[in-house]
Amino acid sequence: MSSHRPSALPAAAVAAALLLGAAGCSSTDATASVPVPSPPAAEAAVCQALAKELPDTVAGLERKDPEPDSELTAGWGDAAIVLRCGVPRPEKMSDPQAHGVEVDGVNWMLEEREGDGPRFTSTYRVAYVEVTLDERYAHDAGPLVDLAGPVAAAVPPGL
């Protein structure tokens, strides 16, 4: 793991971005399909604990889990926000130029995705938690505010 620490972003700034970016976001009846991670047993146990901590709403969107049903994945809205726990370490984490944010005690590496919203992967935790946001959230890390507490509570520091 790179010794590069993601830069801090105050929770208030993230919350302000949430308020600006959430306008116009609504969910539909679409069900997303996402690959289910296959972490080692110890990481899977941590992810199962995280599943019990996840909120019913994120950024004002109701929880609607993707297919196939798994304790390792969760979603909100019409796949606007998708969480996967126990993902492999992203190669980008070895890049000393990688960008990151700190939200309420949880560090996240940011990956911009061409034609889509950002992907955030937790850092310095015993299991990697990935949060993908659709293009409506291209400039909005606000959903991380709602997810930081559960991640901090269930996924201990490590790695």
Beta strands, then each sheet from edge to edge (+ up, - down):
strand 1: 57-58
strand 2: 61-62
strand 3: 73-76
strand 4: 81-87
strand 5: 99-103
strand 6: 106-111
strand 7: 119-123
strand 8: 128-133
sheet 1: 1+ 2-
sheet 2: 3+ 4- 8+ 7- 6+ 5-
end
